[in-house]
Amino acid sequence: MRLPFTQKKEVGNARRSKPVVKPVRKPMRWVKPMLQGIGVSAAVVLAGFGMWKLNEKLSISYWDIEAASHIQPQIEAYLAKQQDLDFWHTRADILHDELLVEVPDIQALEVQRILPDGLLVKAKARTPMALWKDEQNQQVMLVDEHGVVYRALERGEASDLPLLRVQADELFHATQLLLALNKYDVRKLMQLSEVVVADSGWHLNFSKGEQWKINPNNLEQHVTQIINVLGLPRWAKGHWRIDARISERWFIRPAKQEVI
C-alpha cells in the first residue's frame, strides 16, 4: 500500500559536523598610520627642498631705482649692505617698510619684484619746507610740505629754509601758511626767515627788516590779503612792517622803524 507522503530517510545515528573555517589574521593596526606618516613626511621634505631651491633661484641679482638724485644713493646703499638677497628676505612688503625707516627723505614708495631675480624701486622724495627746533632733543629738524618732521638737519648741510618757532601741534598750520606764500608770491617765501607764534598772534619775519603780524584765524586768507595790498603801486617797491591782527584796521610802517 503506497503512503500519501514521502517516507523520511533514515540516516542512523551519524553526527553532523560543520566545515572548519580558519580565522583570517588581521594586520596590525599601527602599520597603516605609520605608512601614512612616512608618506606625509616625505612629501613635506620634498616640498621644503623644492621651496629652498626656488627661494635661492629667485634671489635678487639686479635692481632698478627711479628716485631723486639725493635719495637714490641712499636706497642703493641700503640694498648693497643686505646680506640675504633671497626671495624670502627681499619680499616687497619687507623692503617697503624698511626703506621708509632707513631713508626718511622718502615720502612715497613703491617696491616690485621682477621675476625671476629683479627688483624695481620707485620713490618720491619729500619737499623740505622749513626747519623746526625740537626742544626736547635739542635738534634742528626738517619739516616737509605736510607739516611732518622727518629727520634732523645734518652737520654741514646747507639749508636756506625758514625757521618755525611753533609748537609741534602747530606745524601743520605753519606749513600751510608757507604753501600759501609759495602759491601767491614765491619771492616772499624765499625772503622769509622765521615764523614765530606768540600770544599776540603770528609773526612772519622777512629779510631787510620786513615783518607781518597776522591773526591766527584764517591764516591763508590774511596772507593773500596782505600780498594783494603789497601788489598795489603805492606799496610795491618797499619793505614794510605790517600789523594785520585787527581785520578792520591795519597799520603799515616802513621796515626801518622798530616799533609799529
C-alpha positions, 0 to 999 in steps of 0.5 A: 500500500503506497503512503500519501507522503514521502517516507523520511530517510533514515540516516542512523545515528551519524553526527553532523559536523560543520566545515572548519573555517580558519580565522583570517589574521588581521594586520596590525593596526599601527602599520597603516598610520605609520605608512601614512606618516612616512608618506606625509613626511616625505612629501613635506621634505620634498616640498621644503627642498623644492621651496629652498631651491626656488627661494635661492633661484629667485634671489635678487641679482639686479635692481632698478631705482627711479628716485631723486638724485639725493635719495637714490644713493641712499636706497642703493646703499641700503640694498648693497649692505643686505646680506640675504638677497633671497626671495624670502628676505627681499619680499616687497612688503619687507623692503617697503617698510624698511626703506621708509625707516632707513631713508626718511627723505622718502615720502612715497614708495613703491617696491616690485619684484621682477621675476625671476631675480629683479627688483624695481624701486620707485620713490618720491622724495619729500619737499623740505619746507622749513626747519623746526627746533625740537626742544626736547632733543635739542635738534634742528629738524626738517619739516616737509610740505605736510607739516611732518618732521622727518629727520634732523638737519645734518652737520654741514648741510646747507639749508636756506629754509625758514625757521618755525618757532611753533609748537609741534601741534602747530606745524601743520598750520605753519606749513600751510601758511608757507604753501600759501606764500609759495602759491601767491608770491614765491619771492616772499617765501624765499625772503622769509626767515622765521615764523614765530607764534606768540600770544599776540598772534603770528609773526612772519619775519622777512629779510631787510627788516620786513615783518607781518603780524597776522591773526591766527584765524584764517591764516591763508586768507590774511596772507593773500590779503596782505600780498594783494595790498603789497601788489598795489603801486603805492606799496610795491617797491618797499619793505614794510612792517605790517600789523594785520591782527585787527581785520578792520584796521591795519597799520603799515610802517616802513621796515626801518622803524622798530616799533609799529 
